[in-house]
Amino acid sequence: MTEYWYGYLIIAVVAYLLLLVCNKFNIIKSKPLRYFMVIFVTSALCWIIYDLII
């Protein structure tokens, strides 16, 4: 479990950057929906990238 910390860190950074973009351009007005969509898109994006690399 300790050897995968960098993967969790990458997911957190991607989610934070996506949230910054959503907040700056006010893409989704509702905050709970914005957080839900950021989590959903980040997890899907990271899984796709992970599958392409591995």
DSSP file (Angstrom, degrees, kcal/mol; ACC not computed):
  #  RESIDUE AA STRUCTURE BP1 BP2  ACC     N-H-->O    O-->H-N    N-H-->O    O-->H-N    TCO  KAPPA ALPHA  PHI   PSI    X-CA   Y-CA   Z-CA
    1    1 A M    >         0   0    0      0, 0.0     3,-1.1     0, 0.0     4,-0.0   0.000 360.0 360.0 360.0 -34.0    0.0    0.0    0.0
    2    2 A T  G >   +     0   0    0      1,-0.2     3,-0.9     2,-0.1     0, 0.0   0.729 360.0  62.7 -73.8 -19.7    2.8    2.4    0.7
    3    3 A E  G 3  S+     0   0    0      1,-0.2     3,-0.3     2,-0.1    -1,-0.2   0.603  97.0  58.7 -81.2  -8.3    4.3    2.0   -2.7
    4    4 A Y  G X>  +     0   0    0     -3,-1.1     4,-1.5     1,-0.2     3,-0.6   0.217  69.4 106.2-102.3  15.4    1.2    3.5   -4.4
    5    5 A W  H <> S+     0   0    0     -3,-0.9     4,-2.1     1,-0.2    -1,-0.2   0.839  75.2  58.5 -64.4 -32.1    1.2    6.8   -2.7
    6    6 A Y  H 3> S+     0   0    0     -3,-0.3     4,-2.1     1,-0.2    -1,-0.2   0.832 102.4  54.3 -68.1 -30.6    2.4    8.6   -5.8
    7    7 A G  H <> S+     0   0    0     -3,-0.6     4,-2.1     2,-0.2    -1,-0.2   0.909 109.6  46.4 -66.8 -42.2   -0.6    7.3   -7.7
    8    8 A Y  H  X S+     0   0    0     -4,-1.5     4,-2.2     1,-0.2    -2,-0.2   0.866 111.4  52.8 -66.9 -35.6   -2.9    8.8   -5.1
    9    9 A L  H  X S+     0   0    0     -4,-2.1     4,-2.2     2,-0.2    -2,-0.2   0.894 108.2  50.0 -66.6 -39.9   -0.9   12.1   -5.2
   10   10 A I  H  X S+     0   0    0     -4,-2.1     4,-2.4     2,-0.2    -2,-0.2   0.909 110.5  49.9 -64.3 -42.5   -1.3   12.3   -9.0
   11   11 A I  H  X S+     0   0    0     -4,-2.1     4,-2.3     1,-0.2    -2,-0.2   0.906 111.1  49.5 -62.5 -41.3   -5.1   11.7   -8.7
   12   12 A A  H  X S+     0   0    0     -4,-2.2     4,-2.2     2,-0.2    -2,-0.2   0.888 111.3  48.7 -65.9 -39.1   -5.3   14.5   -6.1
   13   13 A V  H  X S+     0   0    0     -4,-2.2     4,-2.5     2,-0.2     5,-0.2   0.910 111.7  48.9 -67.7 -42.2   -3.3   16.9   -8.2
   14   14 A V  H  X S+     0   0    0     -4,-2.4     4,-2.3     2,-0.2    -2,-0.2   0.912 112.5  48.5 -63.1 -42.3   -5.4   16.2  -11.3
   15   15 A A  H  X S+     0   0    0     -4,-2.3     4,-2.3     2,-0.2    -2,-0.2   0.901 111.5  49.8 -64.7 -40.9   -8.6   16.7   -9.3
   16   16 A Y  H  X S+     0   0    0     -4,-2.2     4,-2.2     2,-0.2    -2,-0.2   0.916 111.8  47.3 -65.1 -43.3   -7.3   19.9   -7.8
   17   17 A L  H  X S+     0   0    0     -4,-2.5     4,-2.1     2,-0.2    -2,-0.2   0.903 112.6  49.4 -65.4 -40.6   -6.4   21.3  -11.2
   18   18 A L  H  X S+     0   0    0     -4,-2.3     4,-2.3     1,-0.2    -1,-0.2   0.884 110.6  50.7 -64.9 -38.4   -9.7   20.3  -12.7
   19   19 A L  H  X S+     0   0    0     -4,-2.3     4,-2.5     2,-0.2    -2,-0.2   0.880 108.0  53.0 -66.8 -38.1  -11.5   22.0   -9.7
   20   20 A L  H  X S+     0   0    0     -4,-2.2     4,-2.5     2,-0.2    -2,-0.2   0.914 110.1  47.7 -61.7 -42.6   -9.5   25.2  -10.2
   21   21 A V  H  X S+     0   0    0     -4,-2.1     4,-2.2     2,-0.2    -2,-0.2   0.919 112.6  48.7 -64.6 -43.4  -10.5   25.3  -13.9
   22   22 A C  H  X>S+     0   0    0     -4,-2.3     5,-1.4     1,-0.2     4,-0.7   0.886 114.0  46.3 -64.7 -38.3  -14.2   24.7  -13.0
   23   23 A N  H  <5S+     0   0    0     -4,-2.5    -2,-0.2     3,-0.2    -1,-0.2   0.887 112.3  50.2 -70.8 -38.6  -14.1   27.4  -10.3
   24   24 A K  H  <5S+     0   0    0     -4,-2.5    -2,-0.2     1,-0.2    -1,-0.2   0.929 121.0  32.4 -67.4 -45.5  -12.3   29.9  -12.6
   25   25 A F  H  <5S-     0   0    0     -4,-2.2    -1,-0.2    -5,-0.2    -2,-0.2   0.450 101.0-131.7 -92.8  -0.3  -14.7   29.6  -15.5
   26   26 A N  T  <5 +     0   0    0     -4,-0.7    -3,-0.2    -5,-0.2     3,-0.1   0.915  43.7 164.8  50.9  50.6  -17.7   28.8  -13.3
   27   27 A I      < +     0   0    0     -5,-1.4     2,-0.5     1,-0.2    -4,-0.1   0.917  66.7  29.0 -65.6 -46.6  -18.6   25.9  -15.5
   28   28 A I        -     0   0    0     -6,-0.3    -1,-0.2     1,-0.1     6,-0.1  -0.977  69.2-159.7-119.8 125.1  -21.1   24.3  -13.0
   29   29 A K  S    S+     0   0    0     -2,-0.5     2,-0.3    -3,-0.1    -1,-0.1   0.905  70.8  78.7 -72.8 -42.5  -22.9   26.7  -10.7
   30   30 A S     >  -     0   0    0      1,-0.1     4,-2.3     2,-0.0     5,-0.1  -0.534  69.3-150.8 -74.2 125.2  -23.9   24.2   -8.0
   31   31 A K  H  > S+     0   0    0     -2,-0.3     4,-2.6     2,-0.2     5,-0.2   0.921  93.8  48.5 -65.4 -45.7  -21.0   23.4   -5.6
   32   32 A P  H  > S+     0   0    0      0, 0.0     4,-2.3     0, 0.0    -1,-0.2   0.913 114.6  46.6 -62.1 -38.9  -22.0   19.8   -4.7
   33   33 A L  H  > S+     0   0    0      2,-0.2     4,-2.7     1,-0.2    -2,-0.2   0.886 110.8  53.4 -66.9 -37.6  -22.6   19.0   -8.4
   34   34 A R  H  X S+     0   0    0     -4,-2.3     4,-2.4     2,-0.2    -1,-0.2   0.928 110.8  45.8 -62.5 -45.7  -19.2   20.6   -9.3
   35   35 A Y  H  X S+     0   0    0     -4,-2.6     4,-2.4     2,-0.2    -2,-0.2   0.905 113.2  50.4 -64.7 -40.9  -17.4   18.4   -6.7
   36   36 A F  H  X S+     0   0    0     -4,-2.3     4,-2.5    -5,-0.2    -2,-0.2   0.928 112.3  46.4 -62.2 -45.3  -19.2   15.3   -7.8
   37   37 A M  H  X S+     0   0    0     -4,-2.7     4,-3.0     2,-0.2     5,-0.3   0.881 111.2  52.0 -67.0 -37.8  -18.4   15.9  -11.5
   38   38 A V  H  X S+     0   0    0     -4,-2.4     4,-2.5     2,-0.2     5,-0.2   0.926 112.2  46.0 -63.9 -43.7  -14.7   16.7  -10.7
   39   39 A I  H  X S+     0   0    0     -4,-2.4     4,-2.3     2,-0.2    -2,-0.2   0.923 115.8  46.5 -63.8 -43.5  -14.4   13.4   -8.7
   40   40 A F  H  X S+     0   0    0     -4,-2.5     4,-2.3    -5,-0.2    -2,-0.2   0.941 115.9  43.4 -64.8 -48.3  -16.2   11.5  -11.5
   41   41 A V  H  X S+     0   0    0     -4,-3.0     4,-2.9     1,-0.2     5,-0.2   0.896 114.2  51.2 -66.5 -40.2  -14.2   13.0  -14.4
   42   42 A T  H  X S+     0   0    0     -4,-2.5     4,-2.7    -5,-0.3     5,-0.2   0.928 111.5  46.4 -63.7 -44.7  -10.9   12.7  -12.5
   43   43 A S  H  X S+     0   0    0     -4,-2.3     4,-2.2    -5,-0.2    -2,-0.2   0.919 115.4  46.2 -65.7 -41.6  -11.4    9.1  -11.7
   44   44 A A  H  X S+     0   0    0     -4,-2.3     4,-2.2    -5,-0.2    -2,-0.2   0.928 114.4  48.0 -64.8 -44.0  -12.5    8.3  -15.3
   45   45 A L  H  X S+     0   0    0     -4,-2.9     4,-2.4     1,-0.2    -2,-0.2   0.918 113.2  46.9 -63.5 -44.6   -9.5   10.2  -16.7
   46   46 A C  H  X S+     0   0    0     -4,-2.7     4,-2.5    -5,-0.2    -1,-0.2   0.877 111.7  51.0 -68.3 -36.6   -7.0    8.6  -14.4
   47   47 A W  H  X S+     0   0    0     -4,-2.2     4,-2.5    -5,-0.2    -1,-0.2   0.905 111.1  48.7 -65.9 -39.8   -8.3    5.1  -15.1
   48   48 A I  H  X S+     0   0    0     -4,-2.2     4,-2.0     2,-0.2    -2,-0.2   0.931 113.8  45.6 -65.1 -45.4   -8.1    5.7  -18.9
   49   49 A I  H  X S+     0   0    0     -4,-2.4     4,-2.2     2,-0.2     5,-0.2   0.908 112.7  51.5 -63.5 -41.5   -4.6    7.0  -18.6
   50   50 A Y  H  X S+     0   0    0     -4,-2.5     4,-2.7     1,-0.2    -2,-0.2   0.911 110.4  48.7 -61.4 -43.6   -3.6    4.2  -16.3
   51   51 A D  H  < S+     0   0    0     -4,-2.5    -1,-0.2     1,-0.2    -2,-0.2   0.865 111.5  49.7 -65.7 -35.9   -5.1    1.6  -18.8
   52   52 A L  H  < S+     0   0    0     -4,-2.0    -1,-0.2     2,-0.2    -2,-0.2   0.874 115.3  42.9 -70.0 -36.7   -3.2    3.2  -21.7
   53   53 A I  H  <        0   0    0     -4,-2.2    -2,-0.2     1,-0.2    -3,-0.2   0.915 360.0 360.0 -76.3 -43.6    0.1    3.2  -19.9
   54   54 A I     <        0   0    0     -4,-2.7    -1,-0.2    -5,-0.2    -2,-0.2   0.440 360.0 360.0 -90.5 360.0   -0.1   -0.3  -18.4
